[in-house]
Amino acid sequence: MSEEDNIKSQLIQKFGFLGDKITVKRTRRIFAEIPLANFPEVFDYTVKQLNFPILATITGLDEGTTLGFIYHLARENGIVLNLHTTAPKDKPVIKTVTKYFPAADAYERELVDLFGAQVEGLPAGNRYPLPDGWPAGQFPLRKDWNAEMLDKKEANKNG
């Protein structure tokens, strides 16, 4: 059994609901679909028990009616486990992972600024990557956003 298949088996053994939600796409690449309600416990187990000590990045996605979040966790040997979860676009609330990876705050601030995610437990800090004067409610990586929305807001503000 490959190491990737072993990781998949361990996740399924611990979390039976993941039975058909984990795939090994190719060598060193594992993908798992995690329900939002179960995400904290699966993430905790993955980091602590399956020994994924590296958070490579967090990817945000506008998936239509939901926002998707992919946490790319890695091992020193190059195996990457991609944990994907979704939250409703009208209430995209996720929990911070900064207690595991303090540097995750930069990735999570990007999710807030660019997608409008609400990250529970994210420590207070500066906006990132958008400037402080960026209009509230404008999330430039959402599919329904366009630059004209900024122009209209500016025109209304100035005139």
Stockholm file with secondary structure:
# STOCKHOLM 1.0

chainA/1-159         MSEEDNIKSQLIQKFGFLGDKITVKRTRRIFAEIPLANFPEVFDYTVKQLNFPILATITGLDEGTTLGFIYHLARENGIVLNLHTTAPKDKPVIKTVTKYFPAADAYERELVDLFGAQVEGLPAGNRYPLPDGWPAGQFPLRKDWNAEMLDKKEANKNG
#=GR chainA/1-159 SS CCHHHHHHHHHHHHCGGGTTTEEEEETTEEEEECCGGGHHHHHHHHHHTTTCCEEEEEEEEECSSEEEEEEEEECTTSCEEEEEEEEETTSCEEECCTTTCTTHHHHHHHHHHHHCCEEETCCCCCCCSSCTTSCTTCCTTSTTCCHHHHHHHHHHHHC
#=GC SS_cons         CCHHHHHHHHHHHHCGGGTTTEEEEETTEEEEECCGGGHHHHHHHHHHTTTCCEEEEEEEEECSSEEEEEEEEECTTSCEEEEEEEEETTSCEEECCTTTCTTHHHHHHHHHHHHCCEEETCCCCCCCSSCTTSCTTCCTTSTTCCHHHHHHHHHHHHC
//
